[in-house]
Each structure stands twice: as structure tokens, then as C-alpha cells.
Amino acid sequence: MDSVIVNLDKVRVLMTKKKISEYGLSKLMNVSYSYVYRVMRGQRKAGQAFTDGLIRIGIEPNDIFLTQTLSKDNECAAD
């Protein structure tokens, strides 16, 4: 099974290239600063608001996500 995660390295590259702080990123994405802060530090998973915000500021959808294959132990059992 594949798990989708946000490519935070791409986000950091964009921030550096455009000289945007995490606070500035939060304003451009229309999400709270604390949300951006937690996602960027791996304290919270990025949700749809985060990914929608990335698309809104110009990150290509194909550049946003990484896929990671999970072991069978990490798969959810079907009901």
C-alpha cells in the first residue's frame, strides 16, 4: 500500500527561491501559521487545506507529493 506525503523539501526550495518565511507562506496559503509550523517540522501531517494552499501559490501538483510504500504491517485491515 502507498502512503502519500507532502514533499517538504520542494516547499522549502520554493520558500527560499521566493524569499518567503513560514509566516508569509501561511498568509499566502490562507492557513494558520501554527499549522504551517507544525507541518514543516513533522509534528502534524499536511491535510487538504495545506496541499490546496501549495497549489494556490504555484507548486505543481506533481511536485507536492511523495509516495512511500508501506509494509503489510502498516496497512489497514479491510472491514
Order of alpha helices (4+ residues) and beta strands (2+ residues): beta-alpha-alpha-alpha-alpha-alpha-beta
